[in-house]
Amino acid sequence: MPTLVQLRTEVLAYGFDANMYSGRIDNWLNEAQSRIARSCEIPTLWTTATVDTVAGTDSYRLETNFIRMSKIYHQGQQQELMPVDIGELRAMTQGGYSTAVGFPEIYAVAWEPATSLLASGVAVIVGPIPDAVYTLQYDYYSRPTDLTSDSKTSTLPAD
């Protein structure tokens, strides 16, 4: 894989002023990596994390490098939670689903400040509201490492 300086040099070869655009080019290259990662299933970016629920709490912050959920399941039982759209989950909560407590069966990923927990970043919202501590494991695709120095190479595969 080419380094950041090699990628920047290639872009500058198309007539961009290095004094004006070098920083912007770095930002564009990092944004391009993130867009590729969001739209492709890249095995090298697949990882796993866990979250422990708290009785009475339905929202949990996800890892800061989270980019896309693969699946989430109860670690002890290998019972997979069903994904639902955030709008569908909100519609369910208006119909009384928000008062249901028990083992989480469904989840939605919230990217906006949908809860007091989520000032910025991303969270998972589960339903019904957990009635106990459950360890949920989630498999997800992570954000590629930013190209921050000239010698840094992309974590995306060459192909």
C-alpha angles and dihedrals in degrees: 000000000000119000125245092259091052092050092047091048090052091053093045089053087071091070104274118147107248093210092054104034111030094095092043091050090054090052092048092050091051091047090050090054091052093048091051091049092050093053102039135056101236111183094206089060095050114109143156135234137166137226126196113217123225121218108258096016122105103177128071131178116241128215115294091238092053113132107157137003121237098179143321125213144165104270097217099044102031086228108156120220116229116243118232132179115263089240091053091049090050090050089052091051091054088054093057098270089119090069093054114104130192141079111352111252104166136034142188130196114232118204098175130060093282095148138029087252092060109068089150134345128037135310139182119232116203133196140242094035107257115259094196143009111296125175108226119191119203130194114209146160114252130216114262116253111268118249099242105156134040094250095049118113127204121266088218114102116256093244 
